[in-house]
Amino acid sequence: MNRDTLLKGALLSLSLLAGSVLAAVTPQEADSLGSSLTPLGAQKEGNADGSIPAWTGGLPKTAGAVDAKGFLADPFASEKPLFVITAKNAEQYRARLTEGQMALFKRYPDTYRIPVYPTHRTASVPPAVMAAAKDSALHVASVNDGSGLSGFKPGSYYAFPLPRNGVEVVWNHFTRYMGDSYKRGFIQATPQVDGAYTPVRFEEEQVYPSQVADLPAEDAGSLLYYYKQRVLEPARLAGTVALVHETIDQVNNPRRAWVYNAGQRRVRRAPQLAYDGPGTASDGQRTADNLDMYNGAPDRYDWKLIGKKELYIPYNSYRLESPTLKYDEIIKAGHINPDHTRYELHRVWEVVATVKPDARHVYAKRHFYIDEDTWQIAEVDHYDRQGQLWRVAEGHALYRYDRQTSYLAAETLYDLISGRYMVVGLRNEEPRNTQYGITAKAYDFTPAALRTDGMR
């Protein structure tokens, strides 16, 4: 055997080895998506006692009316709670509650409660997104110890529908289908202990590379999305604009962020818009990576996959988004008004993130619970550096049946120590609900465009 033959054989062996490393799952495993499992990797069957039903395809696109402003009719408006969990009976349901929920009962024994309704597995996605999830299962792999992706391209979704570890579960949250590019207005509130608050009104846009006609070549394989957020009210904050280029590998290619300060009329790089930097206009009540329950680079944590469990989580929160409600009816002292919340029993993935020994973050540990049907994070318990449970996040999700996407009617972050909290994403009094299918040019998401946005 000559030298050239040996060299070719060695190269072939290395190629096969590289292929085996990069292949996320086998074709046989991928074939379980849409057959024995749902197209996104959840268990199709219900649970043993029938309190979680089998998945049968989700709600149809015609499940309810959509008004002229884009608000959805509640398909379950006539339902009543099966029971209500309070501080007095919480121990009876402890096995299906998080430590954070138990702590909220202790912190607000007279007012916090969890109304539990019948479970409906409403979620689905368009056929093209189902196909993209299966393609991801076959071709996407993690790099840099889970901090980035290879094989994930524009038009991809759900990086790991058959996850093998904790960080892959969280990547499914990052890469979930959100109805394609969108624009929306919403408020954020950080009430005082007595419930007094000043709403901060935002406008945000999130646009995906596959939907930008003049996408720069250098962004085609490196970005998850473009994101822009503008403060509209109150007057003292109005005109501040944040721009983020969310990258696929935030170790080799860190998140690119800029802020336009209306007072200074200057655009600056904003490395603080990441990790535990302060959240915009949040009065210190959240970090940058608290938005959307968790966002950004996962490289500062070690991720442990615990498995699945059944929990009472916010779900089908159509009432909480209703335009018939005023913000004052929702935002109360201590926590949002439980009269307008809805919880259901669902299976969730349980993942624990612990700060690496050589890294730092104000949250030393985070305990995540991620809905198996949508990969939306539903609950997060945040622990400080002393190991004390500090903040509890809840994502009040609903299924936008007309767009076949799941998203949050609101997300809350409760500070157990100060007695304050943050609620972000409320749209009840806005002139219209989320708009999908928006068009954008790459220039709209450049630092040069921020000054114009801030002065509009």
PyMOL commands that set and color helices and strands:
alter all, ss='L'
color gray80, all
select helices_A, chain A and resi 3-22+27-30+90-96+99-107+127-139+166-174+209-211+217-219+288-290+319-321+327-330+338-340+442-445+447-455
alter helices_A, ss='H'
color red, helices_A
select strands_A, chain A and resi 83-85+114-116+141-143+148-150+182-189+200-207+223-233+241-247+256-261+266-269+301-314+343-355+365-371+377-383+389-400+405-415+421-426+435-436
alter strands_A, ss='S'
color yellow, strands_A
deselect
rebuild
show_as cartoon
